[in-house]
Amino acid sequence: MAEQFVFYSLFLWQIGFIIGILLKLFYKPSGKKFVPTVAQTIPAVEVVTPKVQPSHIDVEMKKNISLQKAKTSSIQSDEVIKGKVSTQKEKLKQLRRG
């Protein structure tokens, strides 16, 4: 009984010694200092809210949407280009010039 007690105590002492050595080798403190700070209470800003709560607002929208194709359409251009153009390149050149 006494032999077991001595054996277990030496065994635990060796484990503690090994853990202490490993901690000293691999654990390095960060060097940061923790300073306890007292949180100061900042007074809240009081906002006066209106007594009447906003209620539901009705908005009327009038839309004329046509789901059918137009039967007749007439597009007229106000711009009139003078002169006769024979090819598309010349037409583009003339349009760029004005």
Backbone atoms as SQL, in Angstrom:
CREATE TABLE atoms (id INTEGER PRIMARY KEY, chain TEXT, resi INTEGER, resn TEXT, atom TEXT, x REAL, y REAL, z REAL);
INSERT INTO atoms VALUES
  (1, 'A', 1, 'MET', 'N', 0.823, -1.180, 0.000),
  (2, 'A', 1, 'MET', 'CA', 0.000, 0.000, 0.000),
  (3, 'A', 1, 'MET', 'C', 0.876, 1.257, 0.000),
  (4, 'A', 2, 'ALA', 'N', 1.870, 1.265, 0.847),
  (5, 'A', 2, 'ALA', 'CA', 2.764, 2.408, 0.910),
  (6, 'A', 2, 'ALA', 'C', 3.608, 2.492, -0.355),
  (7, 'A', 3, 'GLU', 'N', 3.951, 1.327, -0.925),
  (8, 'A', 3, 'GLU', 'CA', 4.741, 1.318, -2.154),
  (9, 'A', 3, 'GLU', 'C', 3.948, 1.930, -3.311),
  (10, 'A', 4, 'GLN', 'N', 2.660, 1.609, -3.375),
  (11, 'A', 4, 'GLN', 'CA', 1.813, 2.174, -4.422),
  (12, 'A', 4, 'GLN', 'C', 1.670, 3.689, -4.267),
  (13, 'A', 5, 'PHE', 'N', 1.550, 4.153, -3.005),
  (14, 'A', 5, 'PHE', 'CA', 1.418, 5.578, -2.752),
  (15, 'A', 5, 'PHE', 'C', 2.664, 6.324, -3.208),
  (16, 'A', 6, 'VAL', 'N', 3.833, 5.794, -2.932),
  (17, 'A', 6, 'VAL', 'CA', 5.092, 6.417, -3.335),
  (18, 'A', 6, 'VAL', 'C', 5.214, 6.403, -4.859),
  (19, 'A', 7, 'PHE', 'N', 4.866, 5.289, -5.456),
  (20, 'A', 7, 'PHE', 'CA', 4.951, 5.164, -6.911),
  (21, 'A', 7, 'PHE', 'C', 4.030, 6.171, -7.590),
  (22, 'A', 8, 'TYR', 'N', 2.770, 6.271, -7.149),
  (23, 'A', 8, 'TYR', 'CA', 1.823, 7.208, -7.756),
  (24, 'A', 8, 'TYR', 'C', 2.230, 8.667, -7.545),
  (25, 'A', 9, 'SER', 'N', 2.751, 8.974, -6.362),
  (26, 'A', 9, 'SER', 'CA', 3.152, 10.363, -6.108),
  (27, 'A', 9, 'SER', 'C', 4.352, 10.745, -6.974),
  (28, 'A', 10, 'LEU', 'N', 5.332, 9.846, -7.142),
  (29, 'A', 10, 'LEU', 'CA', 6.471, 10.127, -8.024),
  (30, 'A', 10, 'LEU', 'C', 6.021, 10.255, -9.484),
  (31, 'A', 11, 'PHE', 'N', 5.095, 9.419, -9.874),
  (32, 'A', 11, 'PHE', 'CA', 4.583, 9.465, -11.244),
  (33, 'A', 11, 'PHE', 'C', 3.880, 10.805, -11.519),
  (34, 'A', 12, 'LEU', 'N', 3.030, 11.247, -10.613),
  (35, 'A', 12, 'LEU', 'CA', 2.338, 12.523, -10.770),
  (36, 'A', 12, 'LEU', 'C', 3.320, 13.692, -10.727),
  (37, 'A', 13, 'TRP', 'N', 4.330, 13.599, -9.884),
  (38, 'A', 13, 'TRP', 'CA', 5.347, 14.654, -9.786),
  (39, 'A', 13, 'TRP', 'C', 6.103, 14.773, -11.108),
  (40, 'A', 14, 'GLN', 'N', 6.443, 13.650, -11.745),
  (41, 'A', 14, 'GLN', 'CA', 7.149, 13.677, -13.028),
  (42, 'A', 14, 'GLN', 'C', 6.272, 14.285, -14.129),
  (43, 'A', 15, 'ILE', 'N', 4.985, 13.948, -14.159),
  (44, 'A', 15, 'ILE', 'CA', 4.073, 14.517, -15.158),
  (45, 'A', 15, 'ILE', 'C', 3.986, 16.029, -14.973),
  (46, 'A', 16, 'GLY', 'N', 3.849, 16.501, -13.752),
  (47, 'A', 16, 'GLY', 'CA', 3.794, 17.931, -13.484),
  (48, 'A', 16, 'GLY', 'C', 5.076, 18.636, -13.883),
  (49, 'A', 17, 'PHE', 'N', 6.213, 18.017, -13.627),
  (50, 'A', 17, 'PHE', 'CA', 7.505, 18.600, -13.979),
  (51, 'A', 17, 'PHE', 'C', 7.644, 18.726, -15.502),
  (52, 'A', 18, 'ILE', 'N', 7.235, 17.682, -16.217),
  (53, 'A', 18, 'ILE', 'CA', 7.315, 17.707, -17.687),
  (54, 'A', 18, 'ILE', 'C', 6.378, 18.774, -18.260),
  (55, 'A', 19, 'ILE', 'N', 5.184, 18.894, -17.734),
  (56, 'A', 19, 'ILE', 'CA', 4.239, 19.916, -18.203),
  (57, 'A', 19, 'ILE', 'C', 4.795, 21.308, -17.935),
  (58, 'A', 20, 'GLY', 'N', 5.416, 21.516, -16.774),
  (59, 'A', 20, 'GLY', 'CA', 6.018, 22.808, -16.459),
  (60, 'A', 20, 'GLY', 'C', 7.123, 23.178, -17.432),
  (61, 'A', 21, 'ILE', 'N', 7.974, 22.203, -17.779),
  (62, 'A', 21, 'ILE', 'CA', 9.057, 22.465, -18.748),
  (63, 'A', 21, 'ILE', 'C', 8.483, 22.808, -20.111),
  (64, 'A', 22, 'LEU', 'N', 7.475, 22.048, -20.555),
  (65, 'A', 22, 'LEU', 'CA', 6.861, 22.313, -21.854),
  (66, 'A', 22, 'LEU', 'C', 6.191, 23.692, -21.894),
  (67, 'A', 23, 'LEU', 'N', 5.551, 24.085, -20.808),
  (68, 'A', 23, 'LEU', 'CA', 4.932, 25.406, -20.774),
  (69, 'A', 23, 'LEU', 'C', 5.976, 26.515, -20.854),
  (70, 'A', 24, 'LYS', 'N', 7.090, 26.350, -20.178),
  (71, 'A', 24, 'LYS', 'CA', 8.141, 27.368, -20.231),
  (72, 'A', 24, 'LYS', 'C', 8.760, 27.452, -21.619),
  (73, 'A', 25, 'LEU', 'N', 8.852, 26.330, -22.329),
  (74, 'A', 25, 'LEU', 'CA', 9.456, 26.347, -23.660),
  (75, 'A', 25, 'LEU', 'C', 8.527, 26.945, -24.713),
  (76, 'A', 26, 'PHE', 'N', 7.253, 26.561, -24.684),
  (77, 'A', 26, 'PHE', 'CA', 6.369, 26.915, -25.780),
  (78, 'A', 26, 'PHE', 'C', 5.403, 28.056, -25.485),
  (79, 'A', 27, 'TYR', 'N', 5.151, 28.357, -24.224),
  (80, 'A', 27, 'TYR', 'CA', 4.211, 29.425, -23.900),
  (81, 'A', 27, 'TYR', 'C', 4.989, 30.711, -23.682),
  (82, 'A', 28, 'LYS', 'N', 4.690, 31.702, -24.513),
  (83, 'A', 28, 'LYS', 'CA', 5.322, 33.001, -24.351),
  (84, 'A', 28, 'LYS', 'C', 4.218, 34.024, -24.127),
  (85, 'A', 29, 'PRO', 'N', 4.296, 34.767, -23.042),
  (86, 'A', 29, 'PRO', 'CA', 3.253, 35.772, -22.807),
  (87, 'A', 29, 'PRO', 'C', 3.291, 36.858, -23.876),
  (88, 'A', 30, 'SER', 'N', 2.133, 37.420, -24.188),
  (89, 'A', 30, 'SER', 'CA', 2.022, 38.394, -25.274),
  (90, 'A', 30, 'SER', 'C', 2.578, 39.756, -24.894),
  (91, 'A', 31, 'GLY', 'N', 2.731, 40.051, -23.639),
  (92, 'A', 31, 'GLY', 'CA', 3.255, 41.336, -23.215),
  (93, 'A', 31, 'GLY', 'C', 2.192, 42.418, -23.135),
  (94, 'A', 32, 'LYS', 'N', 0.978, 42.102, -23.451),
  (95, 'A', 32, 'LYS', 'CA', -0.104, 43.076, -23.361),
  (96, 'A', 32, 'LYS', 'C', -0.529, 43.208, -21.910),
  (97, 'A', 33, 'LYS', 'N', -0.733, 44.441, -21.507),
  (98, 'A', 33, 'LYS', 'CA', -1.184, 44.677, -20.145),
  (99, 'A', 33, 'LYS', 'C', -2.680, 44.945, -20.167),
  (100, 'A', 34, 'PHE', 'N', -3.378, 44.265, -19.316),
  (101, 'A', 34, 'PHE', 'CA', -4.810, 44.455, -19.212),
  (102, 'A', 34, 'PHE', 'C', -5.078, 45.449, -18.100),
  (103, 'A', 35, 'VAL', 'N', -5.573, 46.601, -18.488),
  (104, 'A', 35, 'VAL', 'CA', -5.884, 47.649, -17.523),
  (105, 'A', 35, 'VAL', 'C', -7.394, 47.730, -17.399),
  (106, 'A', 36, 'PRO', 'N', -7.887, 47.537, -16.211),
  (107, 'A', 36, 'PRO', 'CA', -9.348, 47.619, -16.063),
  (108, 'A', 36, 'PRO', 'C', -9.809, 49.059, -16.253),
  (109, 'A', 37, 'THR', 'N', -10.819, 49.236, -17.081),
  (110, 'A', 37, 'THR', 'CA', -11.355, 50.572, -17.330),
  (111, 'A', 37, 'THR', 'C', -12.771, 50.646, -16.797),
  (112, 'A', 38, 'VAL', 'N', -13.108, 51.805, -16.343),
  (113, 'A', 38, 'VAL', 'CA', -14.460, 52.030, -15.846),
  (114, 'A', 38, 'VAL', 'C', -15.259, 52.647, -16.984),
  (115, 'A', 39, 'ALA', 'N', -16.334, 52.008, -17.352),
  (116, 'A', 39, 'ALA', 'CA', -17.171, 52.510, -18.449),
  (117, 'A', 39, 'ALA', 'C', -17.968, 53.701, -17.948),
  (118, 'A', 40, 'GLN', 'N', -17.754, 54.833, -18.610),
  (119, 'A', 40, 'GLN', 'CA', -18.491, 56.025, -18.227),
  (120, 'A', 40, 'GLN', 'C', -19.815, 56.032, -18.976),
  (121, 'A', 41, 'THR', 'N', -20.840, 56.381, -18.273),
  (122, 'A', 41, 'THR', 'CA', -22.152, 56.417, -18.911),
  (123, 'A', 41, 'THR', 'C', -22.319, 57.757, -19.598),
  (124, 'A', 42, 'ILE', 'N', -22.570, 57.708, -20.880),
  (125, 'A', 42, 'ILE', 'CA', -22.800, 58.908, -21.665),
  (126, 'A', 42, 'ILE', 'C', -24.295, 59.183, -21.642),
  (127, 'A', 43, 'PRO', 'N', -24.677, 60.407, -21.286),
  (128, 'A', 43, 'PRO', 'CA', -26.122, 60.670, -21.234),
  (129, 'A', 43, 'PRO', 'C', -26.744, 60.568, -22.620),
  (130, 'A', 44, 'ALA', 'N', -27.897, 59.967, -22.658),
  (131, 'A', 44, 'ALA', 'CA', -28.586, 59.763, -23.926),
  (132, 'A', 44, 'ALA', 'C', -29.225, 61.062, -24.390),
  (133, 'A', 45, 'VAL', 'N', -29.318, 61.220, -25.692),
  (134, 'A', 45, 'VAL', 'CA', -29.951, 62.401, -26.271),
  (135, 'A', 45, 'VAL', 'C', -31.454, 62.161, -26.299),
  (136, 'A', 46, 'GLU', 'N', -32.177, 63.093, -25.768),
  (137, 'A', 46, 'GLU', 'CA', -33.625, 62.957, -25.742),
  (138, 'A', 46, 'GLU', 'C', -34.211, 63.574, -27.006),
  (139, 'A', 47, 'VAL', 'N', -35.056, 62.819, -27.661),
  (140, 'A', 47, 'VAL', 'CA', -35.700, 63.273, -28.885),
  (141, 'A', 47, 'VAL', 'C', -37.189, 63.376, -28.622),
  (142, 'A', 48, 'VAL', 'N', -37.746, 64.518, -28.985),
  (143, 'A', 48, 'VAL', 'CA', -39.183, 64.712, -28.793),
  (144, 'A', 48, 'VAL', 'C', -39.895, 64.128, -30.003),
  (145, 'A', 49, 'THR', 'N', -40.750, 63.161, -29.761),
  (146, 'A', 49, 'THR', 'CA', -41.506, 62.530, -30.840),
  (147, 'A', 49, 'THR', 'C', -42.894, 63.149, -30.889),
  (148, 'A', 50, 'PRO', 'N', -43.483, 63.196, -32.078),
  (149, 'A', 50, 'PRO', 'CA', -44.826, 63.784, -32.171),
  (150, 'A', 50, 'PRO', 'C', -45.843, 62.910, -31.448),
  (151, 'A', 51, 'LYS', 'N', -46.845, 63.575, -30.914),
  (152, 'A', 51, 'LYS', 'CA', -47.885, 62.847, -30.176),
  (153, 'A', 51, 'LYS', 'C', -48.756, 62.014, -31.096),
  (154, 'A', 52, 'VAL', 'N', -48.982, 62.516, -32.340),
  (155, 'A', 52, 'VAL', 'CA', -49.838, 61.819, -33.293),
  (156, 'A', 52, 'VAL', 'C', -48.960, 60.847, -34.099),
  (157, 'A', 53, 'GLN', 'N', -49.302, 59.622, -34.048),
  (158, 'A', 53, 'GLN', 'CA', -48.568, 58.617, -34.812),
  (159, 'A', 53, 'GLN', 'C', -49.036, 58.645, -36.263),
  (160, 'A', 54, 'PRO', 'N', -48.125, 58.528, -37.221),
  (161, 'A', 54, 'PRO', 'CA', -48.558, 58.519, -38.623),
  (162, 'A', 54, 'PRO', 'C', -49.416, 57.286, -38.899),
  (163, 'A', 55, 'SER', 'N', -50.419, 57.490, -39.720),
  (164, 'A', 55, 'SER', 'CA', -51.330, 56.393, -40.031),
  (165, 'A', 55, 'SER', 'C', -51.199, 56.026, -41.504),
  (166, 'A', 56, 'HIS', 'N', -52.082, 55.219, -41.963),
  (167, 'A', 56, 'HIS', 'CA', -52.076, 54.728, -43.338),
  (168, 'A', 56, 'HIS', 'C', -52.357, 55.877, -44.307),
  (169, 'A', 57, 'ILE', 'N', -51.595, 55.952, -45.394),
  (170, 'A', 57, 'ILE', 'CA', -51.770, 56.994, -46.401),
  (171, 'A', 57, 'ILE', 'C', -52.174, 56.323, -47.710),
  (172, 'A', 58, 'ASP', 'N', -53.268, 56.798, -48.305),
  (173, 'A', 58, 'ASP', 'CA', -53.723, 56.264, -49.590),
  (174, 'A', 58, 'ASP', 'C', -53.125, 57.099, -50.715),
  (175, 'A', 59, 'VAL', 'N', -52.546, 56.427, -51.698),
  (176, 'A', 59, 'VAL', 'CA', -51.977, 57.094, -52.864),
  (177, 'A', 59, 'VAL', 'C', -52.698, 56.556, -54.085),
  (178, 'A', 60, 'GLU', 'N', -53.237, 57.460, -54.890),
  (179, 'A', 60, 'GLU', 'CA', -53.966, 57.050, -56.080),
  (180, 'A', 60, 'GLU', 'C', -53.069, 57.222, -57.290),
  (181, 'A', 61, 'MET', 'N', -52.952, 56.179, -58.092),
  (182, 'A', 61, 'MET', 'CA', -52.132, 56.232, -59.303),
  (183, 'A', 61, 'MET', 'C', -52.996, 55.833, -60.488),
  (184, 'A', 62, 'LYS', 'N', -52.926, 56.634, -61.526),
  (185, 'A', 62, 'LYS', 'CA', -53.681, 56.323, -62.742),
  (186, 'A', 62, 'LYS', 'C', -52.690, 55.920, -63.817),
  (187, 'A', 63, 'LYS', 'N', -52.862, 54.741, -64.333),
  (188, 'A', 63, 'LYS', 'CA', -51.989, 54.239, -65.394),
  (189, 'A', 63, 'LYS', 'C', -52.836, 53.768, -66.556),
  (190, 'A', 64, 'ASN', 'N', -52.413, 54.114, -67.742),
  (191, 'A', 64, 'ASN', 'CA', -53.066, 53.617, -68.952),
  (192, 'A', 64, 'ASN', 'C', -52.100, 52.645, -69.617),
  (193, 'A', 65, 'ILE', 'N', -52.339, 51.387, -69.415),
  (194, 'A', 65, 'ILE', 'CA', -51.462, 50.359, -69.963),
  (195, 'A', 65, 'ILE', 'C', -52.235, 49.611, -71.037),
  (196, 'A', 66, 'SER', 'N', -51.624, 49.520, -72.219),
  (197, 'A', 66, 'SER', 'CA', -52.253, 48.804, -73.315),
  (198, 'A', 66, 'SER', 'C', -51.549, 47.465, -73.482),
  (199, 'A', 67, 'LEU', 'N', -52.319, 46.420, -73.516),
  (200, 'A', 67, 'LEU', 'CA', -51.751, 45.096, -73.670),
  (201, 'A', 67, 'LEU', 'C', -51.805, 44.613, -75.118),
  (202, 'A', 68, 'GLN', 'N', -52.386, 45.411, -76.008),
  (203, 'A', 68, 'GLN', 'CA', -52.493, 45.027, -77.405),
  (204, 'A', 68, 'GLN', 'C', -51.519, 45.854, -78.229),
  (205, 'A', 69, 'LYS', 'N', -51.189, 45.337, -79.395),
  (206, 'A', 69, 'LYS', 'CA', -50.322, 46.080, -80.305),
  (207, 'A', 69, 'LYS', 'C', -51.109, 47.203, -80.961),
  (208, 'A', 70, 'ALA', 'N', -50.414, 48.278, -81.283),
  (209, 'A', 70, 'ALA', 'CA', -51.072, 49.408, -81.936),
  (210, 'A', 70, 'ALA', 'C', -51.463, 49.022, -83.359),
  (211, 'A', 71, 'LYS', 'N', -52.660, 49.408, -83.770),
  (212, 'A', 71, 'LYS', 'CA', -53.126, 49.082, -85.116),
  (213, 'A', 71, 'LYS', 'C', -52.487, 49.999, -86.144),
  (214, 'A', 72, 'THR', 'N', -52.348, 51.249, -85.812),
  (215, 'A', 72, 'THR', 'CA', -51.703, 52.192, -86.726),
  (216, 'A', 72, 'THR', 'C', -50.644, 52.958, -85.953),
  (217, 'A', 73, 'SER', 'N', -49.563, 53.228, -86.645),
  (218, 'A', 73, 'SER', 'CA', -48.519, 54.023, -86.009),
  (219, 'A', 73, 'SER', 'C', -47.943, 54.962, -87.045),
  (220, 'A', 74, 'SER', 'N', -47.686, 56.159, -86.637),
  (221, 'A', 74, 'SER', 'CA', -47.105, 57.131, -87.549),
  (222, 'A', 74, 'SER', 'C', -45.963, 57.823, -86.821),
  (223, 'A', 75, 'ILE', 'N', -44.766, 57.653, -87.349),
  (224, 'A', 75, 'ILE', 'CA', -43.584, 58.281, -86.778),
  (225, 'A', 75, 'ILE', 'C', -43.078, 59.281, -87.798),
  (226, 'A', 76, 'GLN', 'N', -42.943, 60.491, -87.366),
  (227, 'A', 76, 'GLN', 'CA', -42.458, 61.531, -88.270),
  (228, 'A', 76, 'GLN', 'C', -41.192, 62.123, -87.684),
  (229, 'A', 77, 'SER', 'N', -40.232, 62.381, -88.554),
  (230, 'A', 77, 'SER', 'CA', -38.967, 62.956, -88.138),
  (231, 'A', 77, 'SER', 'C', -38.946, 64.426, -88.501),
  (232, 'A', 78, 'ASP', 'N', -38.489, 65.254, -87.577),
  (233, 'A', 78, 'ASP', 'CA', -38.372, 66.684, -87.835),
  (234, 'A', 78, 'ASP', 'C', -37.118, 66.995, -88.640),
  (235, 'A', 79, 'GLU', 'N', -36.139, 66.085, -88.585),
  (236, 'A', 79, 'GLU', 'CA', -34.851, 66.325, -89.235),
  (237, 'A', 79, 'GLU', 'C', -34.931, 65.958, -90.713),
  (238, 'A', 80, 'VAL', 'N', -34.504, 66.875, -91.570),
  (239, 'A', 80, 'VAL', 'CA', -34.508, 66.629, -93.009),
  (240, 'A', 80, 'VAL', 'C', -33.070, 66.739, -93.501),
  (241, 'A', 81, 'ILE', 'N', -32.599, 65.681, -94.159),
  (242, 'A', 81, 'ILE', 'CA', -31.245, 65.674, -94.700),
  (243, 'A', 81, 'ILE', 'C', -31.341, 65.982, -96.190),
  (244, 'A', 82, 'LYS', 'N', -30.621, 66.992, -96.580),
  (245, 'A', 82, 'LYS', 'CA', -30.656, 67.396, -97.991),
  (246, 'A', 82, 'LYS', 'C', -29.568, 66.665, -98.743),
  (247, 'A', 83, 'GLY', 'N', -29.830, 66.372, -99.968),
  (248, 'A', 83, 'GLY', 'CA', -28.840, 65.727, -100.823),
  (249, 'A', 83, 'GLY', 'C', -29.120, 64.254, -100.995),
  (250, 'A', 84, 'LYS', 'N', -28.544, 63.670, -102.030),
  (251, 'A', 84, 'LYS', 'CA', -28.753, 62.267, -102.342),
  (252, 'A', 84, 'LYS', 'C', -27.512, 61.482, -101.905),
  (253, 'A', 85, 'VAL', 'N', -27.718, 60.365, -101.248),
  (254, 'A', 85, 'VAL', 'CA', -26.619, 59.537, -100.760),
  (255, 'A', 85, 'VAL', 'C', -26.735, 58.188, -101.449),
  (256, 'A', 86, 'SER', 'N', -25.616, 57.710, -101.996),
  (257, 'A', 86, 'SER', 'CA', -25.683, 56.466, -102.750),
  (258, 'A', 86, 'SER', 'C', -25.272, 55.251, -101.914),
  (259, 'A', 87, 'THR', 'N', -24.345, 55.381, -100.963),
  (260, 'A', 87, 'THR', 'CA', -23.915, 54.216, -100.177),
  (261, 'A', 87, 'THR', 'C', -24.090, 54.511, -98.685),
  (262, 'A', 88, 'GLN', 'N', -24.047, 53.468, -97.909),
  (263, 'A', 88, 'GLN', 'CA', -24.207, 53.611, -96.458),
  (264, 'A', 88, 'GLN', 'C', -23.023, 54.359, -95.839),
  (265, 'A', 89, 'LYS', 'N', -21.788, 54.137, -96.354),
  (266, 'A', 89, 'LYS', 'CA', -20.612, 54.831, -95.820),
  (267, 'A', 89, 'LYS', 'C', -20.756, 56.329, -96.007),
  (268, 'A', 90, 'GLU', 'N', -21.170, 56.699, -97.181),
  (269, 'A', 90, 'GLU', 'CA', -21.345, 58.118, -97.452),
  (270, 'A', 90, 'GLU', 'C', -22.473, 58.707, -96.612),
  (271, 'A', 91, 'LYS', 'N', -23.499, 57.907, -96.375),
  (272, 'A', 91, 'LYS', 'CA', -24.610, 58.362, -95.551),
  (273, 'A', 91, 'LYS', 'C', -24.125, 58.620, -94.123),
  (274, 'A', 92, 'LEU', 'N', -23.313, 57.718, -93.584),
  (275, 'A', 92, 'LEU', 'CA', -22.795, 57.893, -92.228),
  (276, 'A', 92, 'LEU', 'C', -21.873, 59.111, -92.159),
  (277, 'A', 93, 'LYS', 'N', -21.025, 59.265, -93.161),
  (278, 'A', 93, 'LYS', 'CA', -20.129, 60.431, -93.189),
  (279, 'A', 93, 'LYS', 'C', -20.940, 61.719, -93.203),
  (280, 'A', 94, 'GLN', 'N', -21.982, 61.717, -94.001),
  (281, 'A', 94, 'GLN', 'CA', -22.800, 62.920, -94.122),
  (282, 'A', 94, 'GLN', 'C', -23.575, 63.194, -92.826),
  (283, 'A', 95, 'LEU', 'N', -24.009, 62.138, -92.137),
  (284, 'A', 95, 'LEU', 'CA', -24.704, 62.313, -90.872),
  (285, 'A', 95, 'LEU', 'C', -23.763, 62.863, -89.805),
  (286, 'A', 96, 'ARG', 'N', -22.495, 62.407, -89.819),
  (287, 'A', 96, 'ARG', 'CA', -21.520, 62.893, -88.830),
  (288, 'A', 96, 'ARG', 'C', -21.212, 64.376, -89.059),
  (289, 'A', 97, 'ARG', 'N', -21.125, 64.766, -90.309),
  (290, 'A', 97, 'ARG', 'CA', -20.794, 66.166, -90.622),
  (291, 'A', 97, 'ARG', 'C', -21.933, 67.098, -90.257),
  (292, 'A', 98, 'GLY', 'N', -23.123, 66.590, -90.341),
  (293, 'A', 98, 'GLY', 'CA', -24.261, 67.447, -90.004),
  (294, 'A', 98, 'GLY', 'C', -24.948, 67.962, -91.150);
